Amino acid sequence: MARFPDNEIISLVSKAPRFDLAESVGPSVRLAELIDSAFGGDTDFSLDYGTAAGNQNLRQEIATAHGVDADDVVVTVGGMHALFLIAFTLCQAGDEAIVAEPVFPLARNALAAVGAVTRALPLGFDTGYRVDPDALRKLLSPKTRIVSLASPQNPSGVAIPVQTLREIVAILAEHAPEAWLVVDETYREAAYGDDAAAPSAACLGRKVIAVSSLSKCHGSAGLRIGWAITRDTALRQALVTAKFSTVISCSPVDEALALAVFRQRDRIIGERRKLLAQHLQFTENWVSRHPDHIEWVRPDAGALCCMRLKRDVFDAAAVERFYATLQKYSTRVAPGPWFGDDPLVFRLGFGLPTLTQLAIALECVSAALTEATQAGGK
């Protein structure tokens, strides 16, 4: 009966523990920051349908930020809606989709739900979660319709270099010309401090689709606004039709608030980049205090990273004790198996609202690391 499998990540939208290091977002924007800009103090806002493609002014703001035209943009109900519409539009039952894994499982589930056969492009902790174009080439077949990547990746925060993306575009053109490259860029603009954000993949070719949302970099997950960018006119129209056939339009209230976010994006993103830089450095220093217990892959962007419990210290029982002890301290991280990763790996989100909260939360993790190993006599 179920088209979508149950997934433990659904716990992220239920009651949270005191310190939720399983989340991958930074501090959220407050409605008061946007309300005047969105509505000008005028509460007489008409609650009509929006347009199927999305508010024209909002699409223009998105387009300007990505170096494309407004007509290349389709506004969706969050980034996951965009990924589902792409899968539904491009894949028939039995078509193949290659998915880089570990992965945020909803991205894979959307493909499986429409009958696509998913093939994993494995990424690993030991290789820094780097994409290998040669490994991708070997997975391609005449049935390949979608290659689904994320940059930066979830759960690792590791970005795919633009040169690697260009190489992948060339590989697809030669070996799988019917395939589309989908790049989820949800964390792309969440760079650290003054670091430059990576360029969008939206301009890499006609068969490249860039997907993103306001959820992560802009601190506005509650608005449920995302987008797909395609420079292929026929696909863009097909996505608009698919959106109309599923949700008709986005909420005009959400779109008005999203437009206000974009008009304040320099401030909003700038504040978050400063916070993320501070929190990343604090997290790196914390990791250096635990060389006998954990190792990590330093992320390129986003409020998330992958850590791994040391294999020679943590057996299966110690891993269980680690998570049980975290629960005792009302602290949560995201276990690697949520994303198809090694049980020793966990995703840690360092985007808590203040450095003080992050420091206390990481001390809880420190205690769990120590107690989990001492209880086993190691």
JOKA-V898317 format. One record per pair of residues at least 12 apart in sequence whose ideal C-beta (glycine too) atoms are under 7 Angstrom apart, sorted by sequence separation. I is the first residue (numbers start at 1). GAP is how many residues later the second one is. D is the distance in Angstrom with one decimal. If there is no record, write none. Layout:
# JOKA-V898317
i=I gap=GAP d=D
i=I gap=GAP d=D
This chain:
# JOKA-V898317
i=99 gap=12 d=6.8
i=169 gap=12 d=6.2
i=188 gap=12 d=6.8
i=213 gap=12 d=6.5
i=323 gap=12 d=6.9
i=334 gap=12 d=6.0
i=168 gap=13 d=6.3
i=213 gap=13 d=3.4
i=294 gap=13 d=5.1
i=295 gap=13 d=5.3
i=309 gap=13 d=6.8
i=333 gap=13 d=4.5
i=334 gap=13 d=3.9
i=56 gap=14 d=6.7
i=59 gap=14 d=4.3
i=97 gap=14 d=4.4
i=121 gap=14 d=6.2
i=212 gap=14 d=6.5
i=284 gap=14 d=6.9
i=294 gap=14 d=6.6
i=333 gap=14 d=6.6
i=121 gap=15 d=5.5
i=185 gap=15 d=6.1
i=211 gap=15 d=6.9
i=212 gap=15 d=6.2
i=294 gap=15 d=6.0
i=295 gap=15 d=6.8
i=333 gap=15 d=5.3
i=59 gap=16 d=6.2
i=185 gap=16 d=6.6
i=293 gap=16 d=6.8
i=294 gap=16 d=6.5
i=58 gap=17 d=6.1
i=211 gap=17 d=5.3
i=293 gap=17 d=5.8
i=121 gap=18 d=6.1
i=131 gap=18 d=6.8
i=183 gap=18 d=4.1
i=292 gap=18 d=6.7
i=54 gap=19 d=6.8
i=97 gap=19 d=4.4
i=99 gap=19 d=5.2
i=101 gap=19 d=4.5
i=209 gap=19 d=5.9
i=210 gap=19 d=4.4
i=54 gap=20 d=6.4
i=55 gap=20 d=6.7
i=91 gap=20 d=6.5
i=96 gap=20 d=6.7
i=101 gap=20 d=6.8
i=119 gap=20 d=5.3
i=209 gap=20 d=6.8
i=293 gap=20 d=6.2
i=53 gap=21 d=5.8
i=54 gap=21 d=2.5
i=94 gap=21 d=6.6
i=95 gap=21 d=5.2
i=96 gap=21 d=5.0
i=97 gap=21 d=5.2
i=98 gap=21 d=5.0
i=99 gap=21 d=6.2
i=100 gap=21 d=4.6
i=101 gap=21 d=6.1
i=102 gap=21 d=6.6
i=209 gap=21 d=4.9
i=292 gap=21 d=6.6
i=53 gap=22 d=6.9
i=93 gap=22 d=3.1
i=99 gap=22 d=6.7
i=101 gap=22 d=6.5
i=87 gap=23 d=4.6
i=91 gap=23 d=5.1
i=92 gap=23 d=6.8
i=94 gap=23 d=6.5
i=96 gap=23 d=5.9
i=98 gap=23 d=5.4
i=100 gap=23 d=5.6
i=83 gap=24 d=5.6
i=87 gap=24 d=4.8
i=91 gap=24 d=6.9
i=129 gap=24 d=5.9
i=188 gap=24 d=6.8
i=319 gap=24 d=6.0
i=91 gap=25 d=4.2
i=147 gap=25 d=6.5
i=183 gap=25 d=6.7
i=185 gap=25 d=5.5
i=206 gap=25 d=5.5
i=225 gap=25 d=6.5
i=319 gap=25 d=6.6
i=80 gap=26 d=5.5
i=84 gap=26 d=4.4
i=88 gap=26 d=5.2
i=181 gap=26 d=6.3
i=185 gap=26 d=6.6
i=186 gap=26 d=5.4
i=190 gap=26 d=5.9
i=206 gap=26 d=5.2
i=83 gap=27 d=5.1
i=87 gap=27 d=5.0
i=129 gap=27 d=4.2
i=180 gap=27 d=5.0
i=181 gap=27 d=4.8
i=182 gap=27 d=4.9
i=183 gap=27 d=5.4
i=184 gap=27 d=5.0
i=185 gap=27 d=4.5
i=186 gap=27 d=5.8
i=190 gap=27 d=4.4
i=202 gap=27 d=4.4
i=276 gap=27 d=5.8
i=130 gap=28 d=6.9
i=189 gap=28 d=4.1
i=87 gap=29 d=6.6
i=129 gap=29 d=4.3
i=131 gap=29 d=5.3
i=180 gap=29 d=5.9
i=182 gap=29 d=6.5
i=186 gap=29 d=6.6
i=187 gap=29 d=5.3
i=225 gap=29 d=5.5
i=128 gap=30 d=6.4
i=157 gap=30 d=6.6
i=186 gap=30 d=5.1
i=187 gap=30 d=6.7
i=224 gap=30 d=6.0
i=225 gap=30 d=6.7
i=314 gap=30 d=6.3
i=331 gap=30 d=5.9
i=100 gap=31 d=6.2
i=133 gap=31 d=6.3
i=223 gap=31 d=4.8
i=136 gap=32 d=6.4
i=144 gap=32 d=4.4
i=147 gap=32 d=5.8
i=151 gap=32 d=5.8
i=131 gap=33 d=5.9
i=145 gap=33 d=6.4
i=146 gap=33 d=6.6
i=225 gap=33 d=4.2
i=311 gap=33 d=6.1
i=331 gap=33 d=4.2
i=133 gap=34 d=4.9
i=137 gap=34 d=5.3
i=145 gap=34 d=5.8
i=146 gap=34 d=5.5
i=147 gap=34 d=5.1
i=148 gap=34 d=4.9
i=149 gap=34 d=5.4
i=150 gap=34 d=4.0
i=151 gap=34 d=6.3
i=223 gap=34 d=5.6
i=331 gap=34 d=6.5
i=111 gap=35 d=6.7
i=133 gap=35 d=5.6
i=136 gap=35 d=6.6
i=140 gap=35 d=4.8
i=144 gap=35 d=4.4
i=145 gap=35 d=6.8
i=147 gap=35 d=6.9
i=152 gap=35 d=4.4
i=169 gap=35 d=5.4
i=172 gap=35 d=6.9
i=223 gap=35 d=5.5
i=309 gap=35 d=4.5
i=329 gap=35 d=4.0
i=140 gap=36 d=4.4
i=146 gap=36 d=5.7
i=152 gap=36 d=6.6
i=162 gap=36 d=6.7
i=165 gap=36 d=5.6
i=169 gap=36 d=4.9
i=308 gap=36 d=5.2
i=111 gap=37 d=6.9
i=151 gap=37 d=6.8
i=162 gap=37 d=5.9
i=308 gap=37 d=4.9
i=98 gap=38 d=6.7
i=133 gap=38 d=5.9
i=137 gap=38 d=6.1
i=166 gap=38 d=6.4
i=307 gap=38 d=7.0
i=326 gap=38 d=6.9
i=329 gap=38 d=6.5
i=159 gap=39 d=5.5
i=165 gap=39 d=5.9
i=169 gap=39 d=6.4
i=306 gap=39 d=5.6
i=307 gap=39 d=5.8
i=326 gap=39 d=6.9
i=329 gap=39 d=6.6
i=98 gap=41 d=5.1
i=107 gap=41 d=6.0
i=220 gap=41 d=5.4
i=306 gap=41 d=5.9
i=307 gap=41 d=5.4
i=326 gap=42 d=4.7
i=218 gap=43 d=5.3
i=304 gap=43 d=5.8
i=305 gap=43 d=5.7
i=325 gap=43 d=3.9
i=214 gap=44 d=5.9
i=96 gap=45 d=6.0
i=304 gap=45 d=5.1
i=98 gap=46 d=6.3
i=303 gap=46 d=5.4
i=322 gap=46 d=5.3
i=325 gap=46 d=4.9
i=96 gap=47 d=4.3
i=214 gap=47 d=5.9
i=218 gap=47 d=6.7
i=303 gap=47 d=5.7
i=322 gap=47 d=6.7
i=325 gap=47 d=5.6
i=95 gap=48 d=5.7
i=96 gap=48 d=4.9
i=97 gap=48 d=6.3
i=100 gap=48 d=7.0
i=303 gap=48 d=2.9
i=96 gap=49 d=6.6
i=97 gap=49 d=4.2
i=98 gap=49 d=4.7
i=99 gap=49 d=4.7
i=100 gap=49 d=5.1
i=219 gap=49 d=6.4
i=95 gap=50 d=4.4
i=98 gap=50 d=6.9
i=100 gap=50 d=7.0
i=104 gap=50 d=4.4
i=218 gap=50 d=5.7
i=322 gap=50 d=3.9
i=97 gap=51 d=6.1
i=218 gap=51 d=6.6
i=321 gap=51 d=4.0
i=217 gap=52 d=5.9
i=102 gap=53 d=6.0
i=219 gap=53 d=6.2
i=91 gap=54 d=5.2
i=318 gap=54 d=5.0
i=321 gap=54 d=5.4
i=90 gap=55 d=5.3
i=91 gap=55 d=6.4
i=217 gap=55 d=6.8
i=318 gap=55 d=5.8
i=321 gap=55 d=7.0
i=90 gap=56 d=5.8
i=318 gap=58 d=5.0
i=87 gap=59 d=6.9
i=317 gap=59 d=6.1
i=313 gap=60 d=5.7
i=313 gap=65 d=6.0
i=283 gap=67 d=4.7
i=280 gap=70 d=6.5
i=279 gap=71 d=4.4
i=279 gap=72 d=6.6
i=282 gap=73 d=6.2
i=276 gap=75 d=6.6
i=294 gap=75 d=6.8
i=279 gap=76 d=6.5
i=282 gap=76 d=6.2
i=286 gap=76 d=4.9
i=290 gap=76 d=6.8
i=293 gap=76 d=4.4
i=107 gap=77 d=6.5
i=278 gap=77 d=6.0
i=282 gap=77 d=6.9
i=279 gap=79 d=5.5
i=290 gap=79 d=6.2
i=189 gap=80 d=5.8
i=193 gap=80 d=5.8
i=293 gap=80 d=7.0
i=192 gap=81 d=6.3
i=193 gap=81 d=6.2
i=190 gap=82 d=6.6
i=191 gap=82 d=5.7
i=192 gap=84 d=5.4
i=193 gap=84 d=3.5
i=192 gap=85 d=4.1
i=190 gap=86 d=6.2
i=216 gap=86 d=6.6
i=192 gap=88 d=5.5
i=90 gap=90 d=5.9
i=9 gap=96 d=6.6
i=86 gap=96 d=5.9
i=7 gap=98 d=5.4
i=83 gap=101 d=6.9
i=5 gap=104 d=6.4
i=4 gap=105 d=5.3
i=79 gap=105 d=6.7
i=79 gap=107 d=5.5
i=4 gap=109 d=5.7
i=3 gap=110 d=4.8
i=191 gap=110 d=5.1
i=190 gap=111 d=5.0
i=190 gap=112 d=4.7
i=188 gap=113 d=6.5
i=190 gap=113 d=6.6
i=187 gap=114 d=5.3
i=187 gap=115 d=3.5
i=86 gap=123 d=6.0
i=83 gap=128 d=6.0
i=82 gap=129 d=4.6
i=24 gap=130 d=6.5
i=79 gap=132 d=5.5
i=67 gap=133 d=6.7
i=79 gap=133 d=6.1
i=66 gap=134 d=4.5
i=68 gap=134 d=5.3
i=79 gap=134 d=3.7
i=67 gap=135 d=6.9
i=68 gap=135 d=6.6
i=78 gap=135 d=5.4
i=66 gap=136 d=4.7
i=67 gap=136 d=5.6
i=79 gap=136 d=6.7
i=78 gap=137 d=6.7
i=158 gap=139 d=6.4
i=156 gap=141 d=5.7
i=158 gap=141 d=6.2
i=159 gap=141 d=3.9
i=86 gap=142 d=6.3
i=157 gap=142 d=2.6
i=158 gap=142 d=5.7
i=159 gap=142 d=6.0
i=85 gap=143 d=6.9
i=156 gap=143 d=6.5
i=157 gap=143 d=6.2
i=66 gap=144 d=6.8
i=82 gap=144 d=5.0
i=157 gap=144 d=6.2
i=81 gap=145 d=6.2
i=82 gap=145 d=6.4
i=157 gap=145 d=4.4
i=78 gap=146 d=4.6
i=82 gap=146 d=4.1
i=77 gap=147 d=5.2
i=78 gap=147 d=6.9
i=79 gap=147 d=3.8
i=152 gap=147 d=6.6
i=157 gap=147 d=4.8
i=78 gap=148 d=4.5
i=152 gap=148 d=5.4
i=157 gap=148 d=5.1
i=89 gap=149 d=5.0
i=152 gap=149 d=4.6
i=155 gap=149 d=6.1
i=156 gap=149 d=6.8
i=75 gap=150 d=6.6
i=76 gap=150 d=4.6
i=89 gap=150 d=6.0
i=152 gap=150 d=5.1
i=154 gap=150 d=6.7
i=156 gap=150 d=4.6
i=76 gap=151 d=6.0
i=155 gap=151 d=5.6
i=75 gap=152 d=5.2
i=76 gap=152 d=6.2
i=74 gap=153 d=6.3
i=89 gap=153 d=5.3
i=73 gap=154 d=5.5
i=74 gap=154 d=4.9
i=85 gap=154 d=5.3
i=88 gap=154 d=5.9
i=73 gap=156 d=5.5
i=72 gap=157 d=5.3
i=85 gap=157 d=4.7
i=72 gap=158 d=6.3
i=85 gap=158 d=6.0
i=72 gap=159 d=5.3
i=68 gap=161 d=5.8
i=74 gap=162 d=6.2
i=66 gap=163 d=5.9
i=68 gap=163 d=6.7
i=72 gap=164 d=6.6
i=62 gap=165 d=5.4
i=74 gap=165 d=4.7
i=74 gap=166 d=5.7
i=76 gap=167 d=6.4
i=129 gap=168 d=6.1
i=74 gap=169 d=6.5
i=128 gap=169 d=5.4
i=77 gap=170 d=5.6
i=125 gap=172 d=6.2
i=77 gap=173 d=5.7
i=75 gap=175 d=5.6
i=155 gap=179 d=6.6
i=75 gap=180 d=6.8
i=125 gap=181 d=6.3
i=125 gap=183 d=5.4
i=155 gap=184 d=4.9
i=155 gap=186 d=6.9
i=53 gap=187 d=5.0
i=52 gap=188 d=5.0
i=29 gap=189 d=7.0
i=25 gap=190 d=6.8
i=29 gap=190 d=4.5
i=25 gap=191 d=5.6
i=28 gap=191 d=4.8
i=29 gap=191 d=5.0
i=52 gap=191 d=5.6
i=24 gap=192 d=6.7
i=27 gap=192 d=5.9
i=52 gap=192 d=4.1
i=155 gap=192 d=3.7
i=26 gap=193 d=5.7
i=28 gap=193 d=6.8
i=25 gap=194 d=6.9
i=28 gap=194 d=7.0
i=25 gap=196 d=6.2
i=52 gap=196 d=6.9
i=54 gap=196 d=6.3
i=52 gap=197 d=5.7
i=58 gap=197 d=5.4
i=51 gap=198 d=6.0
i=61 gap=198 d=6.4
i=49 gap=199 d=6.3
i=50 gap=199 d=3.6
i=49 gap=200 d=5.2
i=50 gap=200 d=5.3
i=55 gap=200 d=4.3
i=58 gap=200 d=5.6
i=50 gap=201 d=6.9
i=54 gap=201 d=6.7
i=58 gap=201 d=4.8
i=61 gap=201 d=3.9
i=50 gap=202 d=4.5
i=57 gap=202 d=5.7
i=48 gap=204 d=6.3
i=55 gap=204 d=6.6
i=58 gap=204 d=6.9
i=47 gap=205 d=6.7
i=50 gap=205 d=5.8
i=39 gap=217 d=6.6
i=125 gap=217 d=6.7
i=38 gap=218 d=4.5
i=38 gap=219 d=4.8
i=125 gap=220 d=5.9
i=38 gap=221 d=6.8
i=38 gap=222 d=4.0
i=34 gap=223 d=5.2
i=37 gap=223 d=4.0
i=34 gap=226 d=4.2
i=37 gap=226 d=6.1
i=34 gap=227 d=6.5
i=37 gap=227 d=6.7
i=29 gap=232 d=6.7
i=102 gap=234 d=6.9
i=105 gap=234 d=6.6
i=104 gap=235 d=6.6
i=103 gap=236 d=6.0
i=102 gap=237 d=3.8
i=103 gap=237 d=6.4
i=102 gap=238 d=4.6
i=29 gap=239 d=6.2
i=101 gap=239 d=4.7
i=102 gap=239 d=4.0
i=26 gap=246 d=4.7
i=27 gap=248 d=6.9
i=26 gap=249 d=6.2
i=26 gap=250 d=6.3
i=26 gap=277 d=4.9
i=24 gap=278 d=6.5
i=25 gap=278 d=6.2
i=24 gap=279 d=5.8
i=24 gap=280 d=4.0
i=21 gap=310 d=6.5
i=22 gap=310 d=4.5
i=19 gap=311 d=6.6
i=21 gap=311 d=6.3
i=22 gap=311 d=5.4
i=18 gap=312 d=3.9
i=19 gap=312 d=4.3
i=20 gap=312 d=5.4
i=21 gap=312 d=4.8
i=22 gap=312 d=3.9
i=17 gap=313 d=4.4
i=18 gap=313 d=6.8
i=17 gap=314 d=5.9
i=17 gap=315 d=4.8
i=22 gap=325 d=6.9
i=24 gap=325 d=4.7
i=26 gap=325 d=3.7
i=23 gap=326 d=4.6
i=25 gap=326 d=5.6
i=27 gap=326 d=4.4
i=21 gap=327 d=5.1
i=22 gap=327 d=6.3
i=21 gap=328 d=5.2
i=9 gap=329 d=5.5
i=8 gap=330 d=5.7
i=21 gap=340 d=5.6
i=19 gap=341 d=6.9
i=19 gap=342 d=3.6
i=19 gap=345 d=6.0
